[in-house]
Structures are given as structure tokens and as C-alpha cells.
Amino acid sequence: MKDSINHKIFKTISKVADQIGVEAYVVGGYVRDSILNRPSVDIDIVVLGSGIEVATLVAKELDPQLQVKVFKNFGTAMFHFRGEKNWDVEFVGARKESYRLDSRKPIVEDGSIEDDQKRRDFTINALAFSLNKDDFGRLIDPFDGVSDLKTKCIKTPLDPDITYSDDPLRMMRAIRFASQLNFTIEEHSFLAIHRNAERIKIVSKERVLDELNKIILSPKPSIGFDLLEKSGLLIHVFPQLLDLKGVEIIKGVGHKDNFYHTLEVLDNLAKHSNDLWLRWSALLHDIAKPATKKFVDGPGWTFHGHEFKGAKMIPKLFSALKLPMNEKMRYVQKMVLLHLRPIVLSQEIVSDSAVRRLLFDAGDDIEDLMTLCEADITSKNEAKVKRYLANFKIVRQKLIEIEEKDSIRNWQPPVSGELIMETFAIQPSRNVGIIKDAIRNAILDGEIGNTFDDAFAFMLEKGKELGLKSVK
């Protein structure tokens, strides 16, 4: 474990701390990860004195040009140190905290290293290495956090009801660590989350979103979302997802539980992609199923149009969760809208025109869409899964062939709206749109070639049908 603090950053902190006569410790996540042999570049330093002073002196010693960010109101300072790794190092004075019922912002006083460790969220994050020369690398573990690391257990150093009520974000963090590390939340601690779940409402949506994103990016995200549901937190932080849960039975016919199906799709996708927004697409791909659910004699349960309804729901969901309302939102919206298209193609004889349309609509996101669709195959019937995946290979091959032949991805028809207006001497109007759409559809359906001459001739014919006369 001492190897993890063998870097010159730690040696420099040790030197500076001894020179000015203060105690310094590396605490929290970096210590935890070093014991777990997990890579980490986020270093938290606790000083029995001024964290700002130590940060300033350490930065000057490491590199006179190093910029230090100082937050005087919080008594903290940090810098980014670029080397063989990009390190983020934050310094703070040791402190003890107390809380008011209506806020997760603590009342802070100077304290000892023991006080600082008591205020930590979990025993596995209350570990520290001393950095002073006399006992450099000594592990300080007042709550037996190392034992909890070995047993893969998440529990609080103090009474969990107090820990979670004081700072309700810690409930989300407990579940996030369980999901990231595949740990179990200790029973008393989990029951305390359930009792205090409603307290999450005092936490900003931005902080909750940060934890949600980390759960989504964990190796098996279903662990986190299952815990969010069982703990009672999900109804407060993402109630729309909870709407997917449950099975309704009519005339002896039930549909699958779309909540657990969604988590299975997310886990499947997580094996193949670390892209946050593709993972969000998996989480939201069936979000409109509750709104489109219908029982019909014969076929049974249907969810017709859930992809269209789901795509329309995405902007409102992103806004409510404080997700970015930009190209990331539009990407997820596109994935939700198109997620059934490759599946439909894999069930039918794949026509060139259908593949052209898919390439045109998906553009550069076609590979992501195919990855999402393959993750969406969750049937327990092995023969059915093999058949679907084999058909997806055919679809993928067709996509390559059509793209090589027709270059449809991110394609624009060879005849522009400006040329249509110039040819028929007309102003921007409905007829221009009709002709443009007709040309695009004719090319995508293979009725005419993807060439200027074919498109121009087709434009003249379509204009004639609309009663327009060419002036060229």
C-alpha cells in the first residue's frame, strides 16, 4: 500500500508539512482505492492547520508555475498536477461538522484527524495514511474500514440515521459505491436509507444527477437502480422510471416487467459501451411503454408507438433531471425514436430501401443504434436470441454494402431547395417542400439513382404534376 504514496506529490506534501510543523494525511477515496488496487488520481489531503497554506507551498515546490485555486469560504485549495498521470489534489484543514435539519450544509469547526474521519460518509472512506516523515504511510483506520473492504460491505462510521439525515446525498453515494464496487450495503444502513429516503428532496437535482450518472456508468448499473427502487429513493429522484415496474395480467395474459427488462438492456449495453449517453438511451428506450400500454384480444398486450411517444418525452425528462438540453438530448431522443427499426429489419427480408432509410435517419450514430438494439434482445429463449443476433449480422452487412454503394450516411439529396425555386421561378412555399421530399424518398426507395441528372429529371416531372412550369 505504501507504493501508492510513493509519488513525488506525497513526498513534497510530507516535506512541506514537516517544514511548517503541521500534520498532513491523505484520506478517503484515494486510500480506499489503493487498498483495492484500483487506479485513482483524485487526492484529498487533510491538514491539522491551514490547507490553503500547505497547498500553496506544495504547488510552488512542485512547479512554480502551478496554479492553485483557493476557496477561502470553505478553507480549501486545489491544483491539477500534470505528469505521467493527471492528478487532482485538494487540501482542507481537519474539521468537525454539525448539521441543521433543513440543510445539508454543515456548520464547520476546526478539528482533529479523528473528528475529520468521523464526519466521513462510510467506513471505507474514513481511512487515512499519515504523510509526516516520522510515521509516513501509517494507516489510520478507526472504524475498521479495511475489514469492510475485505467483506465488501458499505456502512457508516456513526449512526446511519444521523449520517443520512445530516447529508441525504450520502444515501445516493452508498448506492453508487455498491454499484461501482459490487459491494453490499450493511442491513442497518440500508434500512436507514429507506427511513430517510424522503430527505433526498433537500439535495439539489444537479448533485443527484451526478450520482445517477456514476451509477449508470458503473460496470453493472442494474445493481444501483435495483437498490434505488428497493430503498424508496427512486420515486423521489426518477419516478418516471419506476412507472415501468410491475406486470398486469388480463385474461391470463401478462406482459414482461419493463423496469427489469430495461435494467437488463442497460447491463447488456454496459458490456459493450462506456458512452454515458448511449447508456441513457438504453435506460429510456422504453420509457413510454406505460403511456402506450393496451390490451387487445388476440395479440394481447401492445405498446404501439412507444418509440414515438418516448422520443417526445425526452426533452421534458432531461429538463426535469437537469440533464443537458443540447446535442446530448437530441442524440438520446434519436436513439429512443429509432430503437425498434433495426429489430424490425432483422425480422423481415431486408430491402435496400429500408436500409437506406435507416442509414439516412441514423447518420453517424448507426453503430450506436445497432449496439443498443442488440442489447435490447433479452429473451430467455436461446434459439430466438441466436436467430435475432444472426439476423442482425445480416443487417450490419447490408448497412456496409449500401453505404459503400450509395453513400447515404449524412446524405443530402443532389437537388437543393434553391435550385427548385430557381427552376420553377417560385418563392419558398409548400410546393418546394413537396418536391424535396419526393426526390429524397425516390432515392431512398431506389426508384431513381442518387445522381444529379436523375434527381433533376424527377424534379421536373414532379413539378409538372403540381402545375409548375420550368423557366430553364
Secondary structure by P-SEA (a helix, b strand, c coil): cccccccaaaaaaaaaaaaabbbbbbccaaaaaaaacccccbbbbbbcccaaaaaaaaaaaacccbbbbbbccccbbbbbbbcccbbbbbbbccccccccccccccccccccaaaaaaacccccccbbbbccccccbbbbbccaaaaaaaabbbbbcccaaaaaaaccaaaaaaaaaaaaccccccaaaaaaaaaaccccccccaaaaaaaaaaaaacccaaaaaaaaaaacccccccccccccbbbbbcccccccaaaaaaaaaaaaaaaccccaaaaaaaacccccccccccccccccccccaaaaaaaaaaaaaaaaacccccaaaaaaaaaaaccaaaaaaaaccccaaaaaaaaaaaccaaaaaaaaaaaacccccaaaaaaaaaaaaaaaaaaaaaaaccccccccccccaaaaaaaacccccaaaaaaaaaaaaaaaaccccccaaaaaaaaaaaaaaacccccc
